[in-house]
């Protein structure tokens, strides 16, 4: 037998080595809050070395620094003569930290103007360095911005006039109140309790109150069928697949902003998937398990219960990505049960995932996998920390200033309480999701396989309704828009005001809401995101109304509602909504 045909026996040290590496990685992840030091070091090394050998860039930065110092000096002189002198630099539209008139008074005007000029210079220093990879440039710019934001004049008593006024007005009581808020929050965090005020929003009592029944349950999902609120309903039911990174009741919050309640009032039969909150025993659940036990099992149940000709399927965030995979596989296999697909803030193309992509590279995923390996899942607090870092000004520093220094605790809302009711991600699924979709972009590149065979969104030809939100840091709307490149199906695309959650929970009558909309006919001409934005029609109000009209146009004439469940087909109602899984912690 030749040496080439001989296989060496397994090395007993292989398992020990992997366990040691995993354990060490998990320990490191705990110390670094899940951020890879190696990735950050690589990024700064790449940037620093290329900057060191770029004398032109160095000269340019030195000149910029001198000009910005002169601009600040010029403003100081002008503002000393005229308190309303033109600013040296204006804050970005989304930066509301210096909007109070107190910031126009000396010396605080110089503090914040100098900070903004430094921020602008730092952006120039961390971008546009020849030879630095795009990912490393983004990481360096992001990290540098986070470091600078910790030094913002809003964060310190000596440099924040608004905080000083608050202390004078309250006689220092605001600091005492803020310290009490801090202690209370730390105690709740240590005990694993929800934030203050969340207890007023009880699932099934004040939120998630739409009436319905659990008509199906497996180890991963409960399926809710909601009771009709009209005498007749459309023959095509609606099946909603929410993300398993969140509890489903984001779409059934308070009665006045419940999408479920609004849909039933429009004469639709609505079904909702409620995901099980996985624990260590679910570590091996993967993407295929989520597809089969989630939307595919739900489709079987909805078809059996309603007997409808086809189903309007709706996916939100990760649920939308999974629904896209399921729809592509169904189209490949000749399964015609979908009448349409609607996606809320859901990506199918991941080459430009926005700032969330900062946490997605080989080194970062390796550390994340090590973190999940020990427990068997990724905890919601670890994911929430990453999202807070992405919007640190709004979610971290504004809270520190308002709650702990000014002593003003923001009233809890239904959306805030829901956001604190997190879920976990099983090890196998989350690793596959991040690698196959975020890192390798398999779905868009025609490499994603279901049941051992490749799928492509181009095979799906039913009408689609897509919603992106303007301020989405989870699924940037330009990334969501790229589905136009992946399928020739008819696509109605809506870009709505708001963010990843508030932009979707946009009930009619909500003040200040607006959206853009345009339909591309099947196999019609597509535009890139910027040109689409220029061409799309601008409308005021809730995009729900636009979607409701679209659903009605793609549905049959109303008829009598279907029964609640189908006991004769093994879909006997098991419990009242909201069920058991949504209550798991």
QUIUR-V31893 format. One record per residue. N is the residue number from 0. D_CENTER is the distance of its C-alpha to the mean C-alpha in Angstrom with 2 decimals. Layout:
BEGIN
{{N,D_CENTER} {N,D_CENTER}}
END
This chain:
BEGIN
{{0,56.67} {1,55.11} {2,52.74} {3,50.06} {4,50.21} {5,50.11} {6,46.87} {7,46.70} {8,46.22} {9,42.88} {10,42.83} {11,42.58} {12,40.90} {13,37.87} {14,36.29} {15,37.28} {16,35.87} {17,32.48} {18,32.38} {19,33.38} {20,30.80} {21,28.01} {22,29.25} {23,29.59} {24,26.09} {25,24.71} {26,26.84} {27,25.69} {28,22.01} {29,22.85} {30,24.67} {31,22.06} {32,18.96} {33,17.85} {34,18.41} {35,21.08} {36,24.13} {37,25.54} {38,22.70} {39,22.87} {40,26.67} {41,26.70} {42,24.61} {43,26.92} {44,29.97} {45,29.14} {46,28.66} {47,31.63} {48,34.07} {49,33.45} {50,33.73} {51,36.94} {52,38.47} {53,37.48} {54,40.26} {55,39.39} {56,35.86} {57,37.37} {58,39.93} {59,37.35} {60,35.29} {61,38.52} {62,39.47} {63,36.11} {64,36.48} {65,40.01} {66,39.05} {67,36.31} {68,38.84} {69,41.29} {70,38.83} {71,38.21} {72,41.97} {73,42.68} {74,40.28} {75,41.87} {76,45.28} {77,44.32} {78,42.43} {79,45.44} {80,47.55} {81,45.08} {82,42.26} {83,40.58} {84,40.81} {85,38.18} {86,35.35} {87,35.26} {88,31.51} {89,29.06} {90,25.60} {91,22.66} {92,21.76} {93,18.52} {94,20.53} {95,22.18} {96,23.63} {97,27.12} {98,27.50} {99,30.15} {100,33.73} {101,34.76} {102,33.15} {103,35.84} {104,38.58} {105,40.12} {106,39.38} {107,35.73} {108,35.42} {109,36.41} {110,33.97} {111,30.90} {112,32.33} {113,33.10} {114,29.60} {115,28.06} {116,30.71} {117,29.96} {118,26.25} {119,27.26} {120,29.72} {121,27.33} {122,25.01} {123,28.14} {124,29.15} {125,26.00} {126,25.63} {127,28.20} {128,30.12} {129,31.80} {130,31.19} {131,27.91} {132,25.29} {133,22.21} {134,19.90} {135,22.31} {136,22.63} {137,18.93} {138,18.99} {139,22.19} {140,21.13} {141,17.94} {142,20.02} {143,22.87} {144,20.85} {145,19.55} {146,23.21} {147,24.54} {148,22.28} {149,23.83} {150,27.14} {151,26.32} {152,29.30} {153,27.20} {154,26.84} {155,30.61} {156,33.32} {157,35.87} {158,33.83} {159,31.97} {160,34.35} {161,32.12} {162,31.99} {163,35.74} {164,36.45} {165,34.49} {166,36.54} {167,39.76} {168,38.96} {169,38.20} {170,40.84} {171,38.37} {172,37.14} {173,33.55} {174,33.57} {175,35.02} {176,32.45} {177,29.63} {178,31.13} {179,31.37} {180,27.69} {181,26.92} {182,29.26} {183,27.89} {184,24.27} {185,25.54} {186,27.61} {187,24.85} {188,22.64} {189,25.68} {190,26.38} {191,22.87} {192,22.93} {193,20.24} {194,20.35} {195,23.27} {196,23.32} {197,20.84} {198,24.01} {199,24.80} {200,22.02} {201,23.39} {202,21.91} {203,24.55} {204,26.44} {205,24.50} {206,21.11} {207,20.77} {208,24.32} {209,24.71} {210,27.75} {211,27.64} {212,28.63} {213,27.33} {214,29.15} {215,27.99} {216,26.80} {217,26.49} {218,25.34} {219,21.65} {220,21.25} {221,23.00} {222,23.43} {223,23.91} {224,26.27} {225,26.39} {226,29.78} {227,30.79} {228,31.47} {229,33.63} {230,36.93} {231,35.84} {232,32.59} {233,31.54} {234,32.61} {235,29.22} {236,26.88} {237,23.11} {238,21.10} {239,17.44} {240,15.32} {241,12.21} {242,9.75} {243,11.69} {244,9.02} {245,9.73} {246,13.13} {247,14.12} {248,15.61} {249,12.72} {250,14.82} {251,18.03} {252,17.84} {253,21.10} {254,23.68} {255,23.42} {256,19.73} {257,19.54} {258,18.59} {259,20.64} {260,23.61} {261,23.45} {262,23.50} {263,26.43} {264,28.20} {265,27.99} {266,29.90} {267,27.43} {268,27.52} {269,24.03} {270,22.92} {271,19.73} {272,18.70} {273,18.22} {274,17.21} {275,19.38} {276,18.01} {277,19.42} {278,21.89} {279,24.10} {280,26.05} {281,23.13} {282,22.58} {283,23.90} {284,21.78} {285,20.40} {286,18.53} {287,21.81} {288,22.22} {289,18.90} {290,20.06} {291,23.56} {292,23.09} {293,20.13} {294,20.39} {295,23.84} {296,25.41} {297,23.99} {298,25.42} {299,28.74} {300,28.78} {301,27.91} {302,30.52} {303,33.11} {304,32.62} {305,32.55} {306,34.61} {307,32.82} {308,33.32} {309,29.65} {310,26.16} {311,23.33} {312,20.24} {313,16.78} {314,13.47} {315,9.98} {316,6.91} {317,8.69} {318,11.53} {319,11.98} {320,12.35} {321,14.78} {322,16.52} {323,17.09} {324,18.71} {325,20.74} {326,21.84} {327,22.98} {328,24.90} {329,26.45} {330,27.57} {331,29.08} {332,30.94} {333,32.18} {334,30.30} {335,30.41} {336,28.84} {337,25.90} {338,26.89} {339,23.63} {340,19.93} {341,17.20} {342,13.59} {343,10.89} {344,8.07} {345,8.97} {346,10.26} {347,13.81} {348,14.86} {349,13.43} {350,16.14} {351,14.19} {352,10.53} {353,10.60} {354,10.81} {355,8.69} {356,11.87} {357,13.91} {358,13.40} {359,14.42} {360,18.19} {361,21.08} {362,21.95} {363,18.54} {364,18.02} {365,21.58} {366,21.02} {367,17.91} {368,20.03} {369,22.86} {370,20.88} {371,19.95} {372,23.50} {373,25.23} {374,23.38} {375,22.31} {376,18.66} {377,15.76} {378,15.58} {379,12.70} {380,14.15} {381,13.82} {382,10.09} {383,9.89} {384,12.35} {385,10.51} {386,7.69} {387,10.88} {388,12.71} {389,10.54} {390,11.49} {391,14.70} {392,16.85} {393,15.06} {394,13.95} {395,16.83} {396,19.86} {397,19.94} {398,19.91} {399,22.64} {400,24.65} {401,24.39} {402,24.56} {403,26.64} {404,28.86} {405,29.33} {406,29.25} {407,27.19} {408,24.67} {409,22.11} {410,22.76} {411,20.36} {412,18.77} {413,17.68} {414,14.01} {415,14.37} {416,16.31} {417,13.89} {418,11.12} {419,13.90} {420,14.71} {421,12.74} {422,13.55} {423,14.65} {424,14.32} {425,17.81} {426,19.20} {427,20.27} {428,17.30} {429,14.68} {430,17.23} {431,17.88} {432,14.34} {433,13.81} {434,17.40} {435,18.10} {436,15.06} {437,13.40} {438,16.76} {439,19.32} {440,17.65} {441,20.08} {442,19.00} {443,19.52} {444,22.58} {445,24.35} {446,24.42} {447,22.32} {448,24.79} {449,25.04} {450,28.27} {451,29.53} {452,29.37} {453,27.18} {454,25.08} {455,24.20} {456,22.21} {457,25.34} {458,27.15} {459,25.17} {460,27.10} {461,26.19} {462,24.74} {463,21.00} {464,18.99} {465,15.72} {466,13.46} {467,11.45} {468,10.67} {469,12.52} {470,10.51} {471,7.00} {472,6.21} {473,3.19} {474,5.70} {475,8.72} {476,11.20} {477,13.98} {478,12.51} {479,11.97} {480,15.51} {481,17.03} {482,17.60} {483,20.74} {484,22.13} {485,21.72} {486,23.58} {487,26.46} {488,25.53} {489,25.64} {490,22.28} {491,21.61} {492,18.68} {493,17.43} {494,15.72} {495,15.21} {496,15.15} {497,12.47} {498,8.79} {499,5.68} {500,7.78} {501,11.14} {502,11.51} {503,11.56} {504,13.77} {505,16.40} {506,19.67} {507,22.96} {508,24.67} {509,21.66} {510,23.15} {511,22.00} {512,19.86} {513,20.45} {514,19.31} {515,20.72} {516,21.70} {517,23.74} {518,24.88} {519,25.89} {520,28.68} {521,28.96} {522,29.91} {523,29.83} {524,29.25} {525,25.73} {526,24.76} {527,22.41} {528,19.50} {529,21.65} {530,24.64} {531,22.74} {532,21.58} {533,25.28} {534,26.60} {535,24.29} {536,25.81} {537,24.65} {538,24.72} {539,24.46} {540,23.11} {541,20.59} {542,19.32} {543,19.93} {544,23.59} {545,23.15} {546,21.42} {547,24.12} {548,26.83} {549,25.36} {550,25.24} {551,28.78} {552,30.07} {553,28.88} {554,30.36} {555,33.92} {556,36.19} {557,35.51} {558,37.48} {559,37.91} {560,34.85} {561,34.64} {562,35.54} {563,33.15} {564,32.90} {565,35.67} {566,37.82} {567,40.15} {568,37.37} {569,36.06} {570,33.25} {571,34.83} {572,32.76} {573,32.00} {574,30.76} {575,29.55} {576,25.89} {577,23.51} {578,24.98} {579,24.82} {580,21.62} {581,19.39} {582,21.74} {583,21.38} {584,20.43}}
END
